[in-house]
Amino acid sequence: MNNDESRDEELLRRALRAEADKVLPSPDALARIRRRTARPPLWRTPLALGLAAGIVTASAVVAGSVVVLGGSNQDETVTGPPDDTVATSDPSPDPSTSAPSEAPPPTSPAPEVTSPPAAVDNANVPVYYVTEQADGSLRLVREFRDVPAPDGPVVAAVETMLAEPAQDPDYLSRWDASTDV
C-alpha cells in the first residue's frame, strides 16, 4: 500500500470514529429492538399464509376449469338445410297453382354433408439457435414457433431448426445447409 492510500484510510477511519462517538443510544434501545424482532411480520402470520395458499388454490381451480371446460375453438357447424326440409313434391309443379308467398321447390338435390378435410395439427415447438456472447463464447437460445406437425412436435422442431433462419437477427444457425435428418 502506498503512502497516499494509507493517509486517506487513516483520515476516513478518524472521521467515522468521530461520528460514531456522537451516537448515544437510549437505555431501552436493546429492549425495543428485541420487541420489534420477536413478533413475525404480517406476511408471515398463519392468516396471511393461509390466504395466500387459498388464492393459489383458487387460481389453479379456475385455470383448470377453463382448460377442461373451454372446449374446441374450431367451428363444427354444418351449413345447408337439414335433410327433412327438402321438398318431395312433383319436380315440375304448375306455377299458376302455387301461392305467390311460397318459394318454388329446389330444383337441385340437397347438398351432401361431408366432413371437412383432415387438418394438419400445428404445434408450438421450441426451435434452438446460438448467439454470440460479448466474450466471444456461444450460448444456446430458443424461439417458440407455431409450425405444422404432421409427424409430431419433435420432428417439426428439428425440421424448422434446419430449414428456417431465426426470427431474431442476433440468433444464428450453425447447421450446414445440406444437413438432413
Secondary structure, DSSP 8 states (H G I E B T S, - for coil): --HHHHHHHHHHHHHHHHHHHH----TTHHHHHHHHHHS--GGGSHHHHHHHHHHHHHHHHHHHHHHHHS---S-----S--GGGS--S-SS--TTTS-TTS----SS-------------EEEEEEEEEEE-TTS-EEEEEEEEEEE-TT-HHHHHHHHHHHS--SSTT-B--S-TT---
